[in-house]
Amino acid sequence: MVLRSDGTALYSTEDLALVLHKFRDYPDLSRSVYVVDVRQSLHFTQIYKILEIAGYEQAKKCLHVPMNW
């Protein structure tokens, strides 16, 4: 689910779009690394899984590096 029942987008929608835009705008991009707080680990796991289930190969090229600021 990426949309609420009222049609507004969830926060994750932006990250899903960002992955697709990055790989579209930079076709030679081989990896996308997200260095983000460890508390966002579940969020990025879900983002990558959604992309994988939807059939986007880019999911395999994404990595979340959890930081404990």
C-alpha positions in Angstrom: 0.0 0.0 0.0 1.5 3.3 -1.0 -1.7 5.4 -0.9 -4.1 6.1 1.9 -7.8 5.5 1.4 -8.3 9.3 0.9 -5.8 9.2 -2.1 -2.9 10.9 -0.4 0.5 9.4 -0.6 2.4 7.7 2.2 5.9 8.9 3.0 7.4 5.8 1.4 5.9 6.9 -2.0 8.6 9.6 -2.3 11.4 7.0 -1.7 9.9 4.6 -4.2 9.8 7.4 -6.8 13.4 8.5 -5.9 14.8 5.1 -6.6 13.1 4.9 -10.0 14.1 8.5 -10.9 17.8 8.0 -9.9 18.2 5.0 -12.2 16.3 6.6 -15.0 18.2 9.9 -14.8 21.6 8.2 -14.3 21.5 5.1 -16.6 25.1 4.2 -15.7 24.4 4.1 -12.0 25.4 0.7 -10.7 24.5 1.2 -7.0 22.4 3.5 -4.8 23.5 3.8 -1.2 21.3 5.4 1.4 23.2 6.4 4.6 20.4 7.0 7.0 19.7 6.5 10.7 19.4 3.0 11.9 15.8 3.7 13.0 14.9 3.8 9.3 16.0 0.3 8.6 12.5 -1.2 8.4 11.4 1.6 6.1 14.1 0.9 3.6 13.7 -2.9 3.9 10.0 -2.3 2.9 10.9 0.1 0.1 13.3 -2.4 -1.5 10.8 -5.3 -1.1 8.0 -3.3 -2.7 10.3 -2.5 -5.7 11.3 -6.2 -5.9 7.7 -7.5 -5.7 6.7 -4.9 -8.4 9.4 -6.3 -10.7 11.9 -3.5 -10.6 15.5 -4.8 -10.9 16.7 -1.6 -9.3 15.8 -3.0 -5.9 18.9 -5.3 -6.1 21.1 -2.2 -6.6 20.0 -0.4 -3.5 21.6 -0.5 -0.1 20.7 1.1 3.2 23.7 1.8 5.4 22.3 2.2 8.9 24.0 4.8 11.0 23.7 5.2 14.7 24.1 9.0 15.1 
